[in-house]
Amino acid sequence: MIVRTTAEISGTDREVRPENDNWVSKRIILGGDKVGFSFHETTIKAGTENFFHYANHVEAVWLVEGEGELVDLDNDKTYPLADGTMYLLNGHERHKVIARTQLRMLCVFNPPVVGTEVHDENGVYPLVEVED
């Protein structure tokens, strides 16, 4: 059984921020936990536009706070985001998240993210081996 709080993750290597500091991701479950997925709480700052692409993962996102837009850059579609919205990135879509207000989302990745790495703009997450 794994029991963790986001408070105990704050300030550790499981709390990840990009250089532009537009968002923070608390990596609650990682590949090393050996449950077959990773689980993160991500908070995106209000008034920011953020480009994402996960070429190596399927990601399910549940928005639990805030308002904004999800822009599918591969299919030129825009979707409203509000509390209770879920979206699934199963085609490795390049996308932009526009935060009108602060967004807080719960994210599940498969295969799991294995560490604190931040993806690059080409969507490459370095998938390193999980140590035993």
C-alpha positions in Angstrom: 0.0 0.0 0.0 1.3 3.5 -0.9 0.0 6.5 1.1 1.5 9.9 0.3 0.4 13.5 0.6 1.2 16.4 -1.8 2.6 18.3 1.2 5.4 15.7 1.7 6.3 16.0 -2.0 6.6 19.8 -1.9 10.3 20.8 -2.1 11.6 17.4 -3.0 12.8 16.0 -6.3 9.2 14.8 -7.0 8.1 18.4 -7.4 9.0 19.5 -11.0 8.9 23.0 -12.5 9.9 24.0 -16.0 12.4 26.9 -16.6 9.5 29.3 -17.3 7.9 28.5 -14.0 4.4 28.4 -15.6 3.4 25.2 -13.9 4.4 22.8 -11.1 3.9 19.0 -11.2 3.9 17.0 -8.0 4.9 13.4 -9.0 2.8 11.4 -6.5 3.3 8.0 -8.1 6.3 7.3 -10.4 7.5 4.2 -12.4 9.7 3.2 -9.4 6.5 2.6 -7.4 5.9 -0.3 -9.8 2.1 0.0 -10.3 2.1 0.4 -14.1 1.2 4.1 -14.3 2.3 7.5 -12.8 0.0 9.9 -11.1 0.7 13.6 -10.8 -1.0 16.8 -9.5 -0.2 19.6 -11.9 -1.0 23.3 -11.2 -0.8 25.8 -14.1 -0.5 29.5 -13.5 -3.4 31.8 -14.5 -2.8 33.8 -17.7 -0.3 31.4 -19.2 -0.2 29.4 -22.5 1.7 26.1 -22.2 2.7 23.8 -25.1 2.8 20.1 -24.4 3.5 16.9 -26.3 3.9 13.4 -24.8 5.2 11.3 -27.6 5.8 8.3 -25.4 2.8 8.3 -23.1 -1.0 8.1 -23.0 -2.2 10.7 -20.5 -5.6 11.1 -18.9 -6.3 14.5 -17.2 -9.1 15.5 -14.8 -9.4 19.2 -14.2 -10.4 19.8 -10.6 -10.0 23.6 -10.4 -10.0 26.5 -12.8 -11.0 27.6 -16.3 -9.2 27.7 -19.6 -8.9 26.0 -23.0 -7.3 22.9 -24.5 -6.1 23.4 -28.1 -5.4 20.3 -30.1 -2.7 21.6 -32.4 -2.7 18.5 -34.6 -6.4 18.8 -35.4 -7.0 22.5 -35.0 -9.8 22.1 -32.4 -10.3 24.0 -29.2 -12.1 22.6 -26.1 -13.3 24.6 -23.1 -11.8 23.5 -19.7 -13.7 23.9 -16.4 -13.9 22.0 -13.1 -14.9 18.4 -13.8 -13.5 18.3 -17.4 -11.6 15.1 -18.3 -9.5 14.8 -21.4 -7.5 11.9 -22.8 -4.4 12.2 -24.9 -4.3 8.8 -26.6 -2.9 9.8 -30.0 0.1 11.7 -28.6 -1.5 15.0 -29.7 0.5 18.2 -29.6 -1.5 20.5 -27.5 -1.6 23.9 -25.8 -3.3 24.6 -22.4 -4.4 28.1 -21.9 -5.1 28.9 -18.3 -7.6 31.7 -17.8 -7.6 31.1 -14.1 -5.2 28.8 -12.1 -5.7 25.2 -13.3 -5.3 22.3 -11.0 -5.4 18.9 -12.7 -4.8 15.2 -11.8 -2.9 13.4 -14.5 -2.3 9.7 -15.1 0.5 8.6 -17.5 1.0 5.2 -19.0 3.7 4.0 -19.3 4.7 5.7 -16.1 7.0 8.6 -15.9 10.0 7.4 -14.0 11.6 10.6 -12.5 11.8 14.3 -12.4 12.5 14.9 -16.0 10.7 17.7 -17.9 9.8 16.8 -21.5 11.3 18.8 -24.3 9.2 20.5 -26.9 9.7 17.6 -29.3 7.7 15.5 -26.9 10.6 13.3 -25.9 10.5 12.1 -22.3 13.7 10.2 -21.5 12.5 6.8 -20.4 15.2 5.5 -18.1 15.2 2.2 -16.5 13.5 1.9 -13.1 16.0 0.8 -10.5 15.0 -2.1 -8.1 
